[in-house]
């Protein structure tokens, strides 16, 4: 249950500015929905290129640093703030599901997509597990070889239109 690059490009184009950072972070950083809903702009460091998921906001109760991909930086930059909640919606997934045309909204689809595409790029289960806040066994068992490296490159090349 993952999204294609075309699916995510369509959603990012259709959604408004209040949901775009939430959607981009889910797709290109793989944060869990609860983590996204608790995320504050002060935890996103575009200069250093990392998102800090605080221990008290993470499912595993362990702090982690998630790298900001080049395309994610482009999606976030126009919306970036010094502080404040990234997600202003009570039910962001429902709002995004209404924008799906020709494909179904998948629960946890953003996270599953990110992990699948990231693993196809890196070929390093331990590193992806660390970034995603998961175990290498889960990454290896559930996400290995779901997508090709070529498809992963296309995923991380989804950029805003300039």
C-alpha positions, 0 to 999 in steps of 0.5 A: 500500500504505497503511493506512486510518484504520480500519486504524490505529485498529484496530491501535492499540486492539488492541496492547499498551503495549509496541508502541503508541508504535512503531506510533503513531510509524510511523503519525503521524510516518512514521519508517522501521522502522530509525529507529523501532527505533533511536529513544530516548525522549530524542529525542522532545520532546513539549514542543517538538513534535519528534522528532530523527532523528540523522544516524547513525540516519537512512538518508540520514545527515542529521539531521532534525526531524519534527513531532509531530502533536497525535494522536501526542502523545496516543498517546505521552504515557502511555508517555513516558520520559526515555530508553531505547529506544522499541521493545523488540521484536525483530520489532515488525512481525511482532507487529503483523501478527498483529493485522490483521483484515480487512486485510493488514500492508503492509511500509513501510505506516506510512511510506507512509500517513503521507507520503500523508496528510501530503502531502494535508494540506500540499500541500507536497512540499518540506516533506513531503520534508524531514520524511520524509528524502526527495527532493521528486521521490520524494514528488511521484512516489510519494505525490501525490493518493493520498488526499483531504484529507478522508481525511487529516483523519480519519487525523490525528484517530485519537486514543486513547479517553479 
